[in-house]
């Protein structure tokens, strides 16, 4: 039986472990923190007998590999699958506009959804339709060196459509500005969301927190498969000989009995391990990062009716209604790094009162502010080149993590897809031995 050492217990590490354990390999999973889940986990609020995720992690119908992984660990029953795209957008004063497509006549249902999206003027809607038609017919467009704003300008998108449509999509999907985001990566995202079937554009809702959705079922699955799992154990360094990793030293022990090592930690964490190991012949990308700000509010009375809302021309990008509490998400939030929690709460409440007449700051009974300062890497054009040039000279060291998929941004899907790729690489190597 082949033995696999997996380092890192986030989406990439847990999915890698599950996939390989499912192939009847002996898996050892090591996590440095006292919990599994990486950048997507749940926290308890004992005061209200409630739980909340560290951030609002969105999944979509186009997340094919993620849904496959959740199927393996038997947790897809914990998801709600809307049949098609349906998003409520809100303007100041509470006016609500739906971007909604129907199940039939794909892909023309998307065009119908846009033509009926009355939050924008007719000229803006026609320009957006023209953009999508062009993208549908032009899969080989040269976008590698372009930013999103350059691409949108070339396609004559109106200032209104850029501000109240494209910018919302870019910031939500890529967690960076249209001035920085790679047009090539954005195009790949648009194709996956809008041109891969009607259900691909729907936002998949988890009925439970992310720890309950994927962490706990993954651990249960691994234990049933006889895997070894440890946490609060940091990896200090690798020891290499010729073209193989022969030893992995942690804060608790020295691992030598393995055939493959999968590094499923963020690239900056792996770089630190390699530096301590005096290994300099691994080429890793140097990435910049963006903050995501999440604020969770417990209200004396929850008057919100819809499951989630997008806000137009607001500091807030998304509001999610969990019943017991609401969650507010601000992406590309580096500007708020120095704000105090009170300043953030005041900012959030001020915008909620402007956009939702049903809301008043006096309703807030409790709140939690979570700033993920390195929530995602910036998916600019440089990041594509850097990620394409990753080189690992050790035949038994496999890299997993969102950063290893050059044409995708930092998402749940790219993390799980990297786990699938790691599994396939090991299976192919073993098959050729």
Secondary structure as UniProt FT lines:
FT   STRAND          3..7
FT   HELIX           11..21
FT   TURN            22..24
FT   STRAND          26..30
FT   TURN            38..39
FT   STRAND          42..45
FT   HELIX           46..48
FT   STRAND          50..53
FT   STRAND          59..60
FT   TURN            61..62
FT   HELIX           64..72
FT   TURN            73..74
FT   HELIX           76..78
FT   STRAND          79..80
FT   STRAND          86..90
FT   TURN            92..93
FT   STRAND          96..100
FT   TURN            106..107
FT   HELIX           108..115
FT   TURN            118..119
FT   HELIX           122..137
FT   TURN            139..140
FT   TURN            144..145
FT   HELIX           148..154
FT   TURN            155..156
FT   HELIX           159..161
FT   HELIX           162..166
FT   HELIX           167..174
FT   TURN            178..180
FT   HELIX           183..194
FT   HELIX           198..201
FT   STRAND          203..206
FT   HELIX           211..215
FT   HELIX           216..224
FT   TURN            225..226
FT   STRAND          228..230
FT   STRAND          235..241
FT   TURN            242..243
FT   STRAND          244..250
FT   STRAND          254..255
FT   STRAND          260..263
FT   HELIX           267..276
FT   TURN            277..278
FT   STRAND          289..299
FT   STRAND          308..311
FT   STRAND          318..321
FT   STRAND          326..330
FT   HELIX           334..336
FT   TURN            337..338
FT   HELIX           341..355
FT   TURN            357..358
FT   HELIX           361..363
FT   STRAND          364..377
FT   HELIX           381..388
FT   TURN            395..396
FT   STRAND          397..399
FT   HELIX           402..404
FT   TURN            406..407
FT   HELIX           412..431
//
